[in-house]
Amino acid sequence: MSSRNALTLVALALTGALLAGQIRQLLADPTVWPPDDFVEYWAAAKLTLNGENPFDPALLLPLQQHAGRDTDEAIMMWNPPWALPAVLPLGVIPAREAQLLWLLVHLVTVGYCADRLWLMLGGARESRWAGWAVGFLFMPAVFVLSSGQISAFLLLGAVLFLECERRNWQYLAGAATVLIAIKPHLAYLLWAGLAVDAVARGRWRVLVGGALTGIVCALLPMLWNPQVWHQYADAMGNRPPAQWLSPTLGTVLRLAFGFEHFRLQFVSVALGAVWFTWYRRAHRANWNWTEQLPIVLAVAFLTAPYGAWPFDMVLLLPAVVQLLLSALADLGTKPGWAPGAPRFTLAGLAAVNLAMLKLNLFQLGSFWFLWVSPAVVVLYALHMRYEHARAAVPAPPAVPA
């Protein structure tokens, strides 16, 4: 065994011992790192497995308080019931152990997604550690891990979709999108793209794989609670997203023209549909999901009707990694600080991340993250425009020897 391998094993052993000690402390003292949004999934899973209503605040609140969440109001799991299979295993173990397991799963998920995005989007294998660093330092990923939100599974669905697309595993690519459908409104342009693919390119198997997997996931919770879909519809009817002050364009319009006009939330969706129609037509000859999915997800997020919370912004990671890799590749050959230039793009990405950190430290609230997705999309558009302009400039003639 080489000395390098021996040192690696020693480091891993010491890290494992340190983690074991920290886990024992966390299990022994529930006041250390009390649960946040995680309890909505654990309590919903427990109620579902007991055959009770996972969308009833009166049933959720005592479970969440017992789990250590300091709240007088139940935290609701508003995801459709087809999302319940992703959290049902949590309901069979105690809350504290489930919280730590949930954290471990999401650490692995974020690390895997960052690694695969780095490689799929052109990063070098020898520098894949940089992909992990980008993934774990991206503030929305930090928000996901710290709050115990489910949003990392959406990112996982996007990455698995790309992996299966690259291998032409159409049924599995469709099945992967069910993870994105945990919050379907945040990626609505993906569904439009898959429909166009089915009609224009004959890729019906993707839709079939997604539909069959979605049906299985929708029916699975009914094995324990046959009324779960009726209970979800009742909860959404009585407490719709109209009451949420999410960081979206629709919320801005409602604040300006009357908060009671919930239909204004969907104006942004119309704008997103117009953009996608133009973008899909412009790239119809060379459509490639690996290249196009990052910006499709970013624009879908930007124009989402509701939700789009800071922890959901982990869906912007593909666009961020794509931008970062493109700018790094051009850094040595295209200097300057013009809008869209590599240095400008890198500085912009760093500024966006630091600004999110400051907003979180000052605890200004989720609505003040409204500018983040527009900033990422603008950086993306400027950089790609710069790239196209540079590519259009003819190369200087060769000097004769």
Backbone hydrogen bonds, N-H to C=O, Kabsch-Sander energy under -0.5 kcal/mol:
donor,donor_aa,acceptor,acceptor_aa,energy
6,A,2,S,-2.3
7,L,3,S,-2.5
8,T,4,R,-2.0
9,L,5,N,-2.3
10,V,6,A,-2.4
11,A,7,L,-2.6
12,L,8,T,-2.4
13,A,9,L,-2.5
14,L,10,V,-2.6
15,T,11,A,-2.5
16,G,12,L,-2.6
17,A,13,A,-2.4
18,L,14,L,-2.4
19,L,15,T,-2.7
20,A,16,G,-2.4
21,G,17,A,-2.0
22,Q,18,L,-2.1
23,I,19,L,-2.7
24,R,20,A,-2.2
25,Q,21,G,-1.8
26,L,22,Q,-2.5
27,L,23,I,-2.5
28,A,24,R,-1.8
29,D,25,Q,-2.0
32,V,29,D,-1.6
33,W,31,T,-0.6
37,D,147,S,-1.0
38,F,147,S,-1.1
39,V,36,D,-1.4
40,E,37,D,-1.7
41,Y,37,D,-0.7
41,Y,38,F,-1.0
42,W,38,F,-2.0
43,A,39,V,-2.6
44,A,40,E,-1.6
45,A,41,Y,-2.4
46,K,42,W,-2.4
47,L,43,A,-2.4
48,T,44,A,-2.3
49,L,45,A,-2.5
50,N,46,K,-1.2
51,G,48,T,-1.7
52,E,47,L,-3.2
56,D,53,N,-1.2
59,L,56,D,-1.0
60,L,56,D,-2.2
61,L,57,P,-2.5
63,L,59,L,-0.8
64,Q,60,L,-2.4
65,Q,61,L,-2.5
66,H,62,P,-2.2
67,A,63,L,-1.6
68,G,65,Q,-1.2
69,R,64,Q,-2.3
70,D,68,G,-0.5
71,T,69,R,-1.3
76,M,74,A,-0.6
78,W,76,M,-0.9
83,A,80,P,-2.7
84,L,81,P,-1.5
86,A,83,A,-1.4
87,V,84,L,-1.9
88,L,84,L,-1.9
90,L,87,V,-1.8
91,G,87,V,-0.6
91,G,88,L,-1.5
92,V,89,P,-1.2
93,I,90,L,-1.3
98,A,94,P,-2.5
99,Q,95,A,-2.4
100,L,96,R,-1.9
101,L,97,E,-2.3
102,W,98,A,-2.6
103,L,99,Q,-2.0
104,L,100,L,-2.3
105,V,101,L,-2.6
106,H,102,W,-2.0
107,L,103,L,-2.4
108,V,104,L,-2.3
109,T,105,V,-2.3
110,V,106,H,-2.8
111,G,107,L,-2.3
112,Y,108,V,-2.8
113,C,109,T,-2.7
114,A,110,V,-2.5
115,D,111,G,-2.2
116,R,112,Y,-2.7
117,L,113,C,-2.5
118,W,114,A,-2.1
119,L,115,D,-1.9
120,M,116,R,-3.1
121,L,117,L,-2.2
122,G,119,L,-1.2
123,G,118,W,-3.3
127,S,124,A,-0.9
128,R,125,R,-1.6
130,A,127,S,-1.9
131,G,127,S,-0.7
132,W,128,R,-1.7
133,A,129,W,-2.3
134,V,130,A,-2.6
135,G,131,G,-2.4
136,F,132,W,-2.6
137,L,133,A,-1.9
138,F,134,V,-1.4
141,A,138,F,-1.3
142,V,138,F,-1.4
143,F,139,M,-2.5
144,V,140,P,-2.2
145,L,141,A,-2.2
146,S,142,V,-2.6
147,S,143,F,-2.2
148,G,144,V,-1.5
149,Q,144,V,-1.1
153,F,150,I,-2.0
154,L,151,S,-1.0
155,L,151,S,-1.3
156,L,152,A,-2.2
157,G,153,F,-2.3
158,A,154,L,-1.9
159,V,155,L,-2.3
160,L,156,L,-2.8
161,F,157,G,-2.1
162,L,158,A,-2.0
163,E,159,V,-2.4
164,C,160,L,-2.5
165,E,161,F,-2.5
166,R,162,L,-2.3
167,R,163,E,-0.9
168,N,165,E,-1.4
169,W,164,C,-2.9
170,Q,168,N,-1.4
173,A,169,W,-2.4
174,G,170,Q,-2.3
175,A,171,Y,-2.2
176,A,172,L,-2.2
177,T,173,A,-1.0
177,T,174,G,-0.6
178,V,175,A,-1.4
179,L,176,A,-1.5
180,I,176,A,-0.7
181,A,177,T,-1.8
182,I,179,L,-1.4
183,K,180,I,-1.5
186,L,183,K,-1.7
187,A,184,P,-1.2
188,Y,185,H,-0.8
190,L,187,A,-1.6
191,W,187,A,-1.0
192,A,188,Y,-1.5
193,G,189,L,-2.3
194,L,190,L,-2.5
195,A,191,W,-1.9
196,V,192,A,-2.3
197,D,193,G,-2.5
198,A,194,L,-2.1
199,V,195,A,-1.9
200,A,196,V,-3.3
201,R,197,D,-2.2
202,G,198,A,-0.6
203,R,197,D,-1.4
204,W,202,G,-1.4
206,V,203,R,-0.6
207,L,203,R,-0.7
208,V,204,W,-2.4
209,G,205,R,-2.9
210,G,206,V,-2.2
211,A,207,L,-2.8
212,L,208,V,-2.7
213,T,209,G,-1.9
214,G,210,G,-2.4
215,I,211,A,-2.4
216,V,212,L,-2.2
217,C,213,T,-2.5
218,A,214,G,-2.2
219,L,215,I,-2.0
220,L,216,V,-2.1
222,M,219,L,-1.1
223,L,220,L,-1.8
224,W,221,P,-1.3
225,N,221,P,-2.3
228,V,225,N,-1.8
231,Q,227,Q,-2.5
232,Y,228,V,-2.0
233,A,229,W,-2.3
234,D,230,H,-2.1
235,A,231,Q,-2.1
236,M,232,Y,-2.5
237,G,233,A,-2.0
238,N,234,D,-1.7
239,R,235,A,-2.4
243,Q,240,P,-1.4
244,W,241,P,-1.7
246,S,244,W,-1.0
248,T,246,S,-2.2
252,V,248,T,-1.6
253,L,249,L,-2.3
254,R,250,G,-2.0
255,L,251,T,-2.4
256,A,252,V,-1.7
257,F,253,L,-2.7
258,G,254,R,-1.9
261,H,258,G,-1.8
262,F,260,E,-1.6
264,L,261,H,-1.6
265,Q,262,F,-2.1
266,F,263,R,-1.7
267,V,264,L,-1.4
270,A,266,F,-1.3
271,L,267,V,-1.6
272,G,268,S,-2.5
273,A,269,V,-2.3
274,V,270,A,-2.0
275,W,271,L,-2.3
276,F,272,G,-2.6
277,T,273,A,-2.2
278,W,274,V,-2.0
279,Y,275,W,-2.9
280,R,276,F,-3.1
281,R,277,T,-1.6
282,A,278,W,-2.2
283,H,279,Y,-1.4
284,R,281,R,-1.0
286,N,283,H,-0.7
287,W,284,R,-0.5
291,E,288,N,-0.5
292,Q,288,N,-2.8
293,L,289,W,-2.8
296,V,292,Q,-2.2
297,L,293,L,-2.9
298,A,294,P,-1.9
299,V,295,I,-2.6
300,A,296,V,-2.3
301,F,297,L,-2.4
302,L,298,A,-2.4
303,T,299,V,-2.0
304,A,301,F,-1.2
312,D,309,W,-0.8
313,M,309,W,-0.9
313,M,310,P,-0.7
314,V,311,F,-1.1
315,L,312,D,-2.1
316,L,313,M,-2.1
317,L,314,V,-1.6
320,V,316,L,-2.2
321,V,317,L,-2.9
322,Q,318,P,-2.4
323,L,319,A,-2.6
324,L,320,V,-2.7
325,L,321,V,-2.7
326,S,322,Q,-2.1
327,A,323,L,-2.6
328,L,324,L,-2.6
329,A,325,L,-2.2
330,D,326,S,-1.2
331,L,327,A,-0.8
331,L,328,L,-0.6
333,T,330,D,-0.6
334,K,330,D,-2.2
341,A,338,A,-2.8
343,R,336,G,-0.6
345,T,341,A,-2.8
346,L,342,P,-2.7
347,A,343,R,-2.6
348,G,344,F,-2.4
349,L,345,T,-2.5
350,A,346,L,-2.2
351,A,347,A,-2.4
352,V,348,G,-2.4
353,N,349,L,-2.0
354,L,350,A,-2.5
355,A,351,A,-2.5
356,M,352,V,-2.0
357,L,353,N,-1.9
358,K,354,L,-2.2
359,L,355,A,-2.5
360,N,356,M,-2.0
361,L,357,L,-2.4
362,F,358,K,-2.5
363,Q,360,N,-0.7
364,L,359,L,-1.6
368,W,365,G,-1.0
369,F,366,S,-2.2
370,L,367,F,-1.5
372,V,369,F,-1.6
375,A,371,W,-2.2
376,V,372,V,-2.3
377,V,373,S,-2.3
378,V,374,P,-2.6
379,L,375,A,-2.5
380,Y,376,V,-2.3
381,A,377,V,-2.7
382,L,378,V,-2.8
383,H,379,L,-2.3
384,M,380,Y,-2.6
385,R,381,A,-2.2
386,Y,382,L,-2.3
387,E,383,H,-2.6
388,H,384,M,-2.4
389,A,385,R,-2.3
390,R,386,Y,-2.4
391,A,387,E,-2.3
392,A,388,H,-1.5
393,V,389,A,-0.6
393,V,390,R,-0.8
